[in-house]
């Protein structure tokens, strides 16, 4: 059975070239010309991957990507943003909305083909990130923690759980809860940048957050995160963070 691929772009010349290329590689290719059509097609077809333009009518690619990545049944399907928007801020928003890769036009067709193949294989093997918030996957944070320890540098690995009225928010399919998780993840990232010199923040498969930093910076980071937490919302109740220090990885 051929793998299904969606190409969403309002530029017909681009979609025709991409469709021809991927048809020749053996994919079953579907095409969408606007954001709403792309999202509906994605939910119906459940492709192996989607190549998505950012600037499209009816709904832009950032919004389409964010909404699809918030769906637990669809979040592991890779999405590649293919766009002429190449500023640093554009790339940030691309990964912030959960895109698996951000490719700027003009692009190298062969490199795009290799990227698509790689992302599909990673998703099929289960090694693809589940960090739908756009933060790094927790495996990358753990690798950084391990590297610091092996280099003899002081390092601490913290786990943060977002609580609403004392109950964990992570794993909830409620869109409001997932929006709070998204805000919380980037709040932790910003708090780490403010309170630590070289911290890394990532998201686990269970919607918890891991932070690696120097032990001497941990308290200042926690205080800054708790202060920033009060600005999240709107929330249907009291938000809090539960912290745990994780042990060094084995092996």
C-alpha positions in Angstrom: 0.0 0.0 0.0 1.3 3.4 -1.0 1.9 6.0 1.8 -0.4 8.9 1.7 1.0 12.5 1.5 -0.8 15.8 1.6 0.6 18.9 -0.1 -1.2 22.1 1.0 -0.3 25.3 -0.8 -2.3 28.0 -2.6 0.4 28.3 -5.3 -0.8 25.8 -8.0 2.6 25.7 -9.7 4.3 24.5 -6.5 1.7 21.9 -5.7 1.9 20.5 -9.2 5.7 20.2 -9.1 5.7 18.6 -5.6 2.8 16.2 -6.5 4.7 15.1 -9.6 7.9 14.5 -7.7 6.3 12.5 -4.9 4.0 10.6 -7.3 7.2 9.4 -9.0 8.6 8.3 -5.6 5.6 6.1 -5.1 3.4 8.2 -2.7 -0.3 8.6 -3.0 -0.5 12.4 -3.1 -3.5 14.6 -2.0 -3.6 18.4 -2.6 -5.3 21.2 -0.8 -5.4 24.9 -1.8 -6.3 26.6 1.5 -5.9 26.0 5.2 -9.4 24.8 6.0 -9.3 22.3 3.1 -5.9 21.1 4.3 -7.1 20.5 7.9 -10.3 18.7 6.8 -8.3 16.6 4.3 -5.7 15.7 7.0 -8.4 14.6 9.5 -10.1 12.5 6.8 -7.1 10.9 5.1 -4.7 10.7 8.1 -1.6 10.8 5.9 1.9 9.6 6.7 3.0 13.3 6.4 1.8 16.7 5.3 3.8 19.5 3.6 2.0 22.7 4.6 2.5 26.3 3.3 2.2 29.1 5.9 0.5 31.9 4.0 -2.8 30.4 2.7 -6.4 31.7 2.5 -9.1 30.9 5.0 -6.7 29.6 7.6 -2.9 30.0 7.8 -0.5 27.1 8.2 0.5 28.0 11.7 -3.1 27.7 12.9 -3.7 24.5 10.9 -0.6 22.9 12.4 -1.3 24.0 15.9 -4.9 22.7 15.8 -3.8 19.3 14.4 -1.0 18.9 16.9 -3.4 19.4 19.7 -5.4 16.4 18.6 -4.1 13.3 20.5 -5.0 11.0 17.6 -3.2 13.1 15.0 -0.3 14.7 16.9 2.3 12.1 15.9 1.8 12.6 12.1 4.7 14.7 10.9 4.0 18.2 9.4 6.6 20.1 7.4 6.1 23.8 7.0 7.3 24.9 3.5 7.3 28.6 3.2 9.0 31.8 1.9 8.9 33.2 5.5 12.5 32.9 6.7 13.0 35.4 9.4 14.1 34.1 12.8 10.6 35.0 14.3 8.9 33.0 11.5 10.9 29.9 12.3 10.2 30.3 16.0 6.4 30.4 15.3 6.7 27.4 13.1 8.2 25.2 15.8 6.0 26.9 18.4 2.9 25.6 16.6 4.3 22.1 16.7 5.8 21.7 13.2 8.3 18.8 12.8 10.4 20.7 10.3 10.5 24.2 8.8 11.8 24.4 5.2 12.2 27.8 3.5 11.7 28.5 -0.2 13.6 28.2 -2.5 14.3 24.6 -1.3 16.4 21.8 -2.6 13.9 19.1 -3.9 16.2 16.2 -3.1 16.8 17.4 0.4 13.0 17.8 0.9 12.5 14.2 -0.4 15.1 12.9 2.1 13.5 14.9 4.9 10.0 13.5 4.2 11.3 10.0 4.1 13.2 10.5 7.4 10.3 12.0 9.2 7.9 9.2 8.1 10.3 6.5 9.1 10.9 8.1 12.5 7.1 8.4 13.1 6.6 4.8 12.1 9.3 3.5 14.4 8.0 5.6 17.4 11.2 7.6 17.6 9.6 10.8 16.5 9.1 13.5 19.1 5.7 13.8 20.8 6.4 17.4 21.9 3.4 19.0 20.3 4.1 22.3 22.1 7.1 23.0 19.9 9.6 22.5 22.7 12.3 19.9 22.3 11.4 16.4 23.1 12.4 15.3 26.6 14.9 12.7 25.1 17.0 15.7 24.0 17.0 17.2 27.4 18.0 13.8 28.9 20.8 13.6 26.4 22.0 17.0 27.4 21.8 16.0 31.1 23.9 12.9 30.4 26.4 14.8 28.4 27.0 17.3 31.2 27.4 14.6 33.8 29.9 12.7 31.5 31.8 15.9 31.1 32.0 16.3 34.9 29.9 19.5 34.9 27.3 20.1 37.7 23.8 19.3 36.4 20.4 18.8 37.8 17.3 17.4 36.0 13.9 18.7 37.2 10.5 17.5 36.2 7.6 20.0 36.4 3.9 18.9 36.4 1.2 21.5 35.8 -1.7 21.1 38.3 -5.2 22.6 38.1 -6.9 22.6 41.5 -4.3 20.0 42.6 -4.9 17.6 39.7 -2.5 17.1 36.9 -3.4 18.7 33.6 -1.1 16.6 31.4 -2.7 14.0 29.1 -6.1 15.8 29.1 -7.8 16.0 25.7 -9.6 19.1 26.8 -8.5 21.9 24.4 -8.5 24.5 27.2 -6.2 22.3 29.3 -3.9 21.8 26.3 -3.8 25.5 25.8 -2.7 25.9 29.4 0.0 23.2 28.9 1.2 25.0 25.8 1.5 28.3 27.7 3.1 26.6 30.7 5.8 24.9 28.6 6.9 28.2 27.0 6.6 30.0 30.3 9.1 27.5 31.8 11.3 28.0 28.8 11.3 31.8 29.3 11.8 31.4 33.1 14.8 29.2 32.4 16.3 31.8 30.0 15.9 34.5 32.7 17.1 32.6 35.7 19.8 30.2 34.3 22.8 30.6 32.1 22.5 27.4 30.1 19.2 25.6 30.8 17.3 23.3 28.4 13.5 22.7 28.7 11.6 19.8 27.0 8.3 18.0 27.0 7.6 14.4 27.8 5.1 12.1 26.2 3.0 12.5 29.3 2.8 16.3 28.9 5.3 16.9 31.7 8.3 19.2 31.4 11.9 18.4 32.0 14.5 21.0 32.7 18.3 20.5 32.9 20.3 23.3 34.6 23.1 23.9 37.1 22.1 22.9 40.7 23.0 26.4 41.9 20.4 27.9 39.6 17.5 25.6 40.4 15.9 27.7 43.2 16.0 30.9 41.3 14.4 29.2 38.3 11.6 27.7 40.4 10.9 31.0 42.0 10.8 32.7 38.6 8.6 30.0 37.2 6.1 30.2 40.1 5.9 34.0 39.6 5.3 33.7 35.8 2.7 30.9 36.4 0.3 33.5 37.9 0.1 35.2 34.5 -1.2 32.1 32.7 -4.8 31.8 31.7 -7.6 32.3 31.8 -7.8 29.1 33.9 -10.9 27.6 35.5 -9.2 27.3 38.9 -5.9 27.6 40.7 -2.8 26.6 38.8 0.3 25.3 40.5 3.5 23.4 39.7 4.7 20.1 41.2 8.5 19.7 41.1 10.6 16.5 41.3 14.3 16.1 41.0 15.0 13.1 38.7 17.9 10.7 39.2 20.8 10.4 36.7 20.1 8.1 33.8 21.3 4.5 34.1 23.8 3.0 31.6 
